Every structure is written in C-alpha cells, then in structure tokens.
Amino acid sequence: MDGVPEPHTGWTFLTNHARVLAVIADNQSARIREIAAHCRLTERAVQKIISDLERDGYLSHTREGRTNTYQIKPGKVLRHPAEAGLTVASLLSWLVADETDRARELSDQLPQEHGPGQGGPPATATSDRTP
C-alpha cells in the first residue's frame, strides 16, 4: 500500500509515543501526515497516540484555521515508576537535541578508528597499589 510505512520487527529504545512527542516538540504545527512519515507510523496510529497524550495531559492543541498547533506540558511527570520525578522537558531535552550536537557527542564517546591505544576494548579502572 502506498503511504504506509514498512513494518518494523524487534525492539526499539523509544516508544512511538516518545517519537511523536519529539516531532511535535521540534515543530508544534506539524501535520499528522508529517509526523507519521517522520516516525514511520500510519496516520491512524499517530492520531491515536496524540489522543492518548492529550487524554493524559501531556499535550493539548488549538485549531488555527486548518492547522493544529500543539502545546506540550513540559512539567508533566513521566508515567513509569522508574522515571519518577523526571519531566517531559527532561526527556525532550535529550530527544530534540540538535542533530549536530548528538553526532558530536556520540563521536566523542566512541573510540577513534585510528591512533595509539584505540580501537580495542575500553580501558578498565586501574588500582592505586604499586607493584
């Protein structure tokens, strides 16, 4: 079918709800079609996710002509007990980071391909004991 993203199998690090929220944080007037394409979801799935987020108070919208403008509630606390106290703003600060910054941070964390002492397993902590 045309316009339907290819299915994904296996697990992922982020939920579709987090993906949709991140796209909206990046563009508060994004259309459902654009969100769906970016998240590789169907438009119907995005509509359901937006409905979930609005129902639980993470998101609201206002209608401006034919366009919805979304407002994220940044102080809303995340739902899972393991993230107790973390807010939507803290999640989005990571998810919506500038792509260049994310790429730079990732390259800083990974071992370089060339150079002395690089490319092997990560270094382990050393002891203060003298031989």
PyMOL commands that place a pseudoatom at each C-alpha (Angstrom):
pseudoatom trace, name=CA, resn=MET, resi=1, chain=A, elem=C, hetatm=0, pos=[0.000, 0.000, 0.000]
pseudoatom trace, name=CA, resn=ASP, resi=2, chain=A, elem=C, hetatm=0, pos=[1.169, 3.498, -0.815]
pseudoatom trace, name=CA, resn=GLY, resi=3, chain=A, elem=C, hetatm=0, pos=[1.864, 5.824, 2.127]
pseudoatom trace, name=CA, resn=VAL, resi=4, chain=A, elem=C, hetatm=0, pos=[2.001, 3.081, 4.746]
pseudoatom trace, name=CA, resn=PRO, resi=5, chain=A, elem=C, hetatm=0, pos=[5.423, 2.726, 6.362]
pseudoatom trace, name=CA, resn=GLU, resi=6, chain=A, elem=C, hetatm=0, pos=[7.195, -0.574, 6.166]
pseudoatom trace, name=CA, resn=PRO, resi=7, chain=A, elem=C, hetatm=0, pos=[6.704, -2.598, 9.357]
pseudoatom trace, name=CA, resn=HIS, resi=8, chain=A, elem=C, hetatm=0, pos=[9.410, -2.884, 11.957]
pseudoatom trace, name=CA, resn=THR, resi=9, chain=A, elem=C, hetatm=0, pos=[10.103, -6.057, 13.879]
pseudoatom trace, name=CA, resn=GLY, resi=10, chain=A, elem=C, hetatm=0, pos=[12.060, -6.379, 17.074]
pseudoatom trace, name=CA, resn=TRP, resi=11, chain=A, elem=C, hetatm=0, pos=[12.511, -3.997, 19.948]
pseudoatom trace, name=CA, resn=THR, resi=12, chain=A, elem=C, hetatm=0, pos=[13.494, -0.341, 19.906]
pseudoatom trace, name=CA, resn=PHE, resi=13, chain=A, elem=C, hetatm=0, pos=[14.816, 2.066, 22.523]
pseudoatom trace, name=CA, resn=LEU, resi=14, chain=A, elem=C, hetatm=0, pos=[11.976, 4.574, 22.229]
pseudoatom trace, name=CA, resn=THR, resi=15, chain=A, elem=C, hetatm=0, pos=[8.227, 4.174, 22.252]
pseudoatom trace, name=CA, resn=ASN, resi=16, chain=A, elem=C, hetatm=0, pos=[6.125, 5.554, 19.450]
pseudoatom trace, name=CA, resn=HIS, resi=17, chain=A, elem=C, hetatm=0, pos=[4.614, 7.979, 21.973]
pseudoatom trace, name=CA, resn=ALA, resi=18, chain=A, elem=C, hetatm=0, pos=[8.092, 9.418, 22.680]
pseudoatom trace, name=CA, resn=ARG, resi=19, chain=A, elem=C, hetatm=0, pos=[8.836, 9.672, 18.960]
pseudoatom trace, name=CA, resn=VAL, resi=20, chain=A, elem=C, hetatm=0, pos=[5.593, 11.538, 18.242]
pseudoatom trace, name=CA, resn=LEU, resi=21, chain=A, elem=C, hetatm=0, pos=[6.166, 13.879, 21.187]
pseudoatom trace, name=CA, resn=ALA, resi=22, chain=A, elem=C, hetatm=0, pos=[9.705, 14.632, 19.981]
pseudoatom trace, name=CA, resn=VAL, resi=23, chain=A, elem=C, hetatm=0, pos=[8.490, 15.510, 16.472]
pseudoatom trace, name=CA, resn=ILE, resi=24, chain=A, elem=C, hetatm=0, pos=[5.841, 17.812, 17.927]
pseudoatom trace, name=CA, resn=ALA, resi=25, chain=A, elem=C, hetatm=0, pos=[8.433, 19.439, 20.195]
pseudoatom trace, name=CA, resn=ASP, resi=26, chain=A, elem=C, hetatm=0, pos=[10.527, 20.138, 17.122]
pseudoatom trace, name=CA, resn=ASN, resi=27, chain=A, elem=C, hetatm=0, pos=[7.561, 21.533, 15.138]
pseudoatom trace, name=CA, resn=GLN, resi=28, chain=A, elem=C, hetatm=0, pos=[4.432, 22.409, 17.101]
pseudoatom trace, name=CA, resn=SER, resi=29, chain=A, elem=C, hetatm=0, pos=[2.387, 22.871, 13.946]
pseudoatom trace, name=CA, resn=ALA, resi=30, chain=A, elem=C, hetatm=0, pos=[3.464, 19.622, 12.265]
pseudoatom trace, name=CA, resn=ARG, resi=31, chain=A, elem=C, hetatm=0, pos=[0.684, 17.883, 10.395]
pseudoatom trace, name=CA, resn=ILE, resi=32, chain=A, elem=C, hetatm=0, pos=[-0.272, 14.335, 11.278]
pseudoatom trace, name=CA, resn=ARG, resi=33, chain=A, elem=C, hetatm=0, pos=[0.944, 13.226, 7.852]
pseudoatom trace, name=CA, resn=GLU, resi=34, chain=A, elem=C, hetatm=0, pos=[4.393, 14.732, 8.527]
pseudoatom trace, name=CA, resn=ILE, resi=35, chain=A, elem=C, hetatm=0, pos=[4.574, 13.209, 12.000]
pseudoatom trace, name=CA, resn=ALA, resi=36, chain=A, elem=C, hetatm=0, pos=[3.604, 9.817, 10.622]
pseudoatom trace, name=CA, resn=ALA, resi=37, chain=A, elem=C, hetatm=0, pos=[6.235, 9.974, 7.884]
pseudoatom trace, name=CA, resn=HIS, resi=38, chain=A, elem=C, hetatm=0, pos=[8.968, 11.056, 10.306]
pseudoatom trace, name=CA, resn=CYS, resi=39, chain=A, elem=C, hetatm=0, pos=[8.085, 8.361, 12.856]
pseudoatom trace, name=CA, resn=ARG, resi=40, chain=A, elem=C, hetatm=0, pos=[7.406, 5.714, 10.188]
pseudoatom trace, name=CA, resn=LEU, resi=41, chain=A, elem=C, hetatm=0, pos=[3.897, 5.173, 11.527]
pseudoatom trace, name=CA, resn=THR, resi=42, chain=A, elem=C, hetatm=0, pos=[0.484, 5.274, 9.935]
pseudoatom trace, name=CA, resn=GLU, resi=43, chain=A, elem=C, hetatm=0, pos=[-1.544, 8.452, 10.241]
pseudoatom trace, name=CA, resn=ARG, resi=44, chain=A, elem=C, hetatm=0, pos=[-4.148, 6.487, 12.194]
pseudoatom trace, name=CA, resn=ALA, resi=45, chain=A, elem=C, hetatm=0, pos=[-1.512, 5.378, 14.726]
pseudoatom trace, name=CA, resn=VAL, resi=46, chain=A, elem=C, hetatm=0, pos=[-0.322, 8.984, 15.145]
pseudoatom trace, name=CA, resn=GLN, resi=47, chain=A, elem=C, hetatm=0, pos=[-3.912, 10.162, 15.704]
pseudoatom trace, name=CA, resn=LYS, resi=48, chain=A, elem=C, hetatm=0, pos=[-4.324, 7.538, 18.442]
pseudoatom trace, name=CA, resn=ILE, resi=49, chain=A, elem=C, hetatm=0, pos=[-1.016, 8.485, 20.087]
pseudoatom trace, name=CA, resn=ILE, resi=50, chain=A, elem=C, hetatm=0, pos=[-1.910, 12.190, 20.052]
pseudoatom trace, name=CA, resn=SER, resi=51, chain=A, elem=C, hetatm=0, pos=[-5.273, 11.308, 21.580]
pseudoatom trace, name=CA, resn=ASP, resi=52, chain=A, elem=C, hetatm=0, pos=[-3.510, 9.287, 24.327]
pseudoatom trace, name=CA, resn=LEU, resi=53, chain=A, elem=C, hetatm=0, pos=[-1.103, 12.156, 25.055]
pseudoatom trace, name=CA, resn=GLU, resi=54, chain=A, elem=C, hetatm=0, pos=[-3.933, 14.686, 25.201]
pseudoatom trace, name=CA, resn=ARG, resi=55, chain=A, elem=C, hetatm=0, pos=[-6.160, 12.497, 27.368]
pseudoatom trace, name=CA, resn=ASP, resi=56, chain=A, elem=C, hetatm=0, pos=[-3.372, 12.026, 29.931]
pseudoatom trace, name=CA, resn=GLY, resi=57, chain=A, elem=C, hetatm=0, pos=[-2.424, 15.712, 29.986]
pseudoatom trace, name=CA, resn=TYR, resi=58, chain=A, elem=C, hetatm=0, pos=[0.935, 15.635, 28.191]
pseudoatom trace, name=CA, resn=LEU, resi=59, chain=A, elem=C, hetatm=0, pos=[-0.289, 17.553, 25.167]
pseudoatom trace, name=CA, resn=SER, resi=60, chain=A, elem=C, hetatm=0, pos=[-3.059, 19.922, 24.099]
pseudoatom trace, name=CA, resn=HIS, resi=61, chain=A, elem=C, hetatm=0, pos=[-3.872, 21.610, 20.825]
pseudoatom trace, name=CA, resn=THR, resi=62, chain=A, elem=C, hetatm=0, pos=[-5.548, 24.666, 19.415]
pseudoatom trace, name=CA, resn=ARG, resi=63, chain=A, elem=C, hetatm=0, pos=[-7.095, 24.858, 15.999]
pseudoatom trace, name=CA, resn=GLU, resi=64, chain=A, elem=C, hetatm=0, pos=[-5.835, 27.703, 13.798]
pseudoatom trace, name=CA, resn=GLY, resi=65, chain=A, elem=C, hetatm=0, pos=[-7.693, 27.585, 10.512]
pseudoatom trace, name=CA, resn=ARG, resi=66, chain=A, elem=C, hetatm=0, pos=[-6.948, 24.177, 9.040]
pseudoatom trace, name=CA, resn=THR, resi=67, chain=A, elem=C, hetatm=0, pos=[-3.857, 23.686, 11.208]
pseudoatom trace, name=CA, resn=ASN, resi=68, chain=A, elem=C, hetatm=0, pos=[-3.470, 22.321, 14.719]
pseudoatom trace, name=CA, resn=THR, resi=69, chain=A, elem=C, hetatm=0, pos=[-0.864, 23.895, 16.953]
pseudoatom trace, name=CA, resn=TYR, resi=70, chain=A, elem=C, hetatm=0, pos=[0.218, 21.611, 19.762]
pseudoatom trace, name=CA, resn=GLN, resi=71, chain=A, elem=C, hetatm=0, pos=[1.310, 22.650, 23.226]
pseudoatom trace, name=CA, resn=ILE, resi=72, chain=A, elem=C, hetatm=0, pos=[3.417, 20.218, 25.230]
pseudoatom trace, name=CA, resn=LYS, resi=73, chain=A, elem=C, hetatm=0, pos=[3.138, 20.292, 29.012]
pseudoatom trace, name=CA, resn=PRO, resi=74, chain=A, elem=C, hetatm=0, pos=[6.871, 20.333, 29.910]
pseudoatom trace, name=CA, resn=GLY, resi=75, chain=A, elem=C, hetatm=0, pos=[6.372, 19.981, 33.667]
pseudoatom trace, name=CA, resn=LYS, resi=76, chain=A, elem=C, hetatm=0, pos=[4.259, 16.826, 33.399]
pseudoatom trace, name=CA, resn=VAL, resi=77, chain=A, elem=C, hetatm=0, pos=[5.994, 13.900, 35.105]
pseudoatom trace, name=CA, resn=LEU, resi=78, chain=A, elem=C, hetatm=0, pos=[6.706, 10.736, 33.094]
pseudoatom trace, name=CA, resn=ARG, resi=79, chain=A, elem=C, hetatm=0, pos=[4.398, 7.788, 33.763]
pseudoatom trace, name=CA, resn=HIS, resi=80, chain=A, elem=C, hetatm=0, pos=[6.702, 4.885, 34.582]
pseudoatom trace, name=CA, resn=PRO, resi=81, chain=A, elem=C, hetatm=0, pos=[7.799, 4.486, 38.229]
pseudoatom trace, name=CA, resn=ALA, resi=82, chain=A, elem=C, hetatm=0, pos=[11.419, 4.054, 37.117]
pseudoatom trace, name=CA, resn=GLU, resi=83, chain=A, elem=C, hetatm=0, pos=[11.329, 7.640, 35.808]
pseudoatom trace, name=CA, resn=ALA, resi=84, chain=A, elem=C, hetatm=0, pos=[9.676, 9.024, 38.948]
pseudoatom trace, name=CA, resn=GLY, resi=85, chain=A, elem=C, hetatm=0, pos=[10.280, 12.763, 39.111]
pseudoatom trace, name=CA, resn=LEU, resi=86, chain=A, elem=C, hetatm=0, pos=[11.550, 13.104, 35.536]
pseudoatom trace, name=CA, resn=THR, resi=87, chain=A, elem=C, hetatm=0, pos=[9.552, 15.532, 33.427]
pseudoatom trace, name=CA, resn=VAL, resi=88, chain=A, elem=C, hetatm=0, pos=[8.596, 15.669, 29.790]
pseudoatom trace, name=CA, resn=ALA, resi=89, chain=A, elem=C, hetatm=0, pos=[11.028, 18.586, 29.457]
pseudoatom trace, name=CA, resn=SER, resi=90, chain=A, elem=C, hetatm=0, pos=[13.934, 16.418, 30.626]
pseudoatom trace, name=CA, resn=LEU, resi=91, chain=A, elem=C, hetatm=0, pos=[13.024, 13.699, 28.128]
pseudoatom trace, name=CA, resn=LEU, resi=92, chain=A, elem=C, hetatm=0, pos=[12.630, 16.155, 25.279]
pseudoatom trace, name=CA, resn=SER, resi=93, chain=A, elem=C, hetatm=0, pos=[15.853, 17.976, 26.068]
pseudoatom trace, name=CA, resn=TRP, resi=94, chain=A, elem=C, hetatm=0, pos=[17.632, 14.808, 25.018]
pseudoatom trace, name=CA, resn=LEU, resi=95, chain=A, elem=C, hetatm=0, pos=[15.351, 13.707, 22.187]
pseudoatom trace, name=CA, resn=VAL, resi=96, chain=A, elem=C, hetatm=0, pos=[15.134, 17.036, 20.414]
pseudoatom trace, name=CA, resn=ALA, resi=97, chain=A, elem=C, hetatm=0, pos=[18.805, 17.961, 20.752]
pseudoatom trace, name=CA, resn=ASP, resi=98, chain=A, elem=C, hetatm=0, pos=[20.337, 19.378, 17.620]
pseudoatom trace, name=CA, resn=GLU, resi=99, chain=A, elem=C, hetatm=0, pos=[21.429, 16.539, 15.326]
pseudoatom trace, name=CA, resn=THR, resi=100, chain=A, elem=C, hetatm=0, pos=[24.918, 18.020, 15.040]
pseudoatom trace, name=CA, resn=ASP, resi=101, chain=A, elem=C, hetatm=0, pos=[25.330, 18.084, 18.812]
pseudoatom trace, name=CA, resn=ARG, resi=102, chain=A, elem=C, hetatm=0, pos=[24.113, 14.491, 19.078]
pseudoatom trace, name=CA, resn=ALA, resi=103, chain=A, elem=C, hetatm=0, pos=[26.515, 13.324, 16.372]
pseudoatom trace, name=CA, resn=ARG, resi=104, chain=A, elem=C, hetatm=0, pos=[29.397, 15.174, 18.034]
pseudoatom trace, name=CA, resn=GLU, resi=105, chain=A, elem=C, hetatm=0, pos=[28.552, 13.728, 21.466]
pseudoatom trace, name=CA, resn=LEU, resi=106, chain=A, elem=C, hetatm=0, pos=[28.326, 10.230, 20.020]
pseudoatom trace, name=CA, resn=SER, resi=107, chain=A, elem=C, hetatm=0, pos=[31.661, 10.520, 18.218]
pseudoatom trace, name=CA, resn=ASP, resi=108, chain=A, elem=C, hetatm=0, pos=[33.273, 11.810, 21.438]
pseudoatom trace, name=CA, resn=GLN, resi=109, chain=A, elem=C, hetatm=0, pos=[32.022, 8.729, 23.303]
pseudoatom trace, name=CA, resn=LEU, resi=110, chain=A, elem=C, hetatm=0, pos=[33.137, 6.174, 20.736]
pseudoatom trace, name=CA, resn=PRO, resi=111, chain=A, elem=C, hetatm=0, pos=[36.763, 5.065, 20.332]
pseudoatom trace, name=CA, resn=GLN, resi=112, chain=A, elem=C, hetatm=0, pos=[38.511, 6.561, 17.331]
pseudoatom trace, name=CA, resn=GLU, resi=113, chain=A, elem=C, hetatm=0, pos=[39.314, 4.259, 14.415]
pseudoatom trace, name=CA, resn=HIS, resi=114, chain=A, elem=C, hetatm=0, pos=[42.976, 5.257, 14.254]
pseudoatom trace, name=CA, resn=GLY, resi=115, chain=A, elem=C, hetatm=0, pos=[45.616, 6.164, 16.773]
pseudoatom trace, name=CA, resn=PRO, resi=116, chain=A, elem=C, hetatm=0, pos=[47.610, 4.500, 19.524]
pseudoatom trace, name=CA, resn=GLY, resi=117, chain=A, elem=C, hetatm=0, pos=[45.687, 2.561, 22.108]
pseudoatom trace, name=CA, resn=GLN, resi=118, chain=A, elem=C, hetatm=0, pos=[42.422, 2.960, 20.246]
pseudoatom trace, name=CA, resn=GLY, resi=119, chain=A, elem=C, hetatm=0, pos=[40.096, 0.509, 18.636]
pseudoatom trace, name=CA, resn=GLY, resi=120, chain=A, elem=C, hetatm=0, pos=[40.482, -2.169, 21.318]
pseudoatom trace, name=CA, resn=PRO, resi=121, chain=A, elem=C, hetatm=0, pos=[38.266, -2.879, 24.278]
pseudoatom trace, name=CA, resn=PRO, resi=122, chain=A, elem=C, hetatm=0, pos=[37.550, 0.014, 26.633]
pseudoatom trace, name=CA, resn=ALA, resi=123, chain=A, elem=C, hetatm=0, pos=[40.122, 0.719, 29.298]
pseudoatom trace, name=CA, resn=THR, resi=124, chain=A, elem=C, hetatm=0, pos=[39.480, -0.715, 32.741]
pseudoatom trace, name=CA, resn=ALA, resi=125, chain=A, elem=C, hetatm=0, pos=[39.980, 1.042, 36.043]
pseudoatom trace, name=CA, resn=THR, resi=126, chain=A, elem=C, hetatm=0, pos=[43.470, 0.746, 37.484]
pseudoatom trace, name=CA, resn=SER, resi=127, chain=A, elem=C, hetatm=0, pos=[44.389, 0.079, 41.055]
pseudoatom trace, name=CA, resn=ASP, resi=128, chain=A, elem=C, hetatm=0, pos=[46.300, 2.500, 43.291]
pseudoatom trace, name=CA, resn=ARG, resi=129, chain=A, elem=C, hetatm=0, pos=[48.520, -0.350, 44.501]
pseudoatom trace, name=CA, resn=THR, resi=130, chain=A, elem=C, hetatm=0, pos=[52.162, -0.210, 43.490]
pseudoatom trace, name=CA, resn=PRO, resi=131, chain=A, elem=C, hetatm=0, pos=[53.762, -3.382, 42.118]
for i in range(1, 131): cmd.bond("trace and resi %d" % i, "trace and resi %d" % (i + 1))
show_as sticks, trace
zoom trace
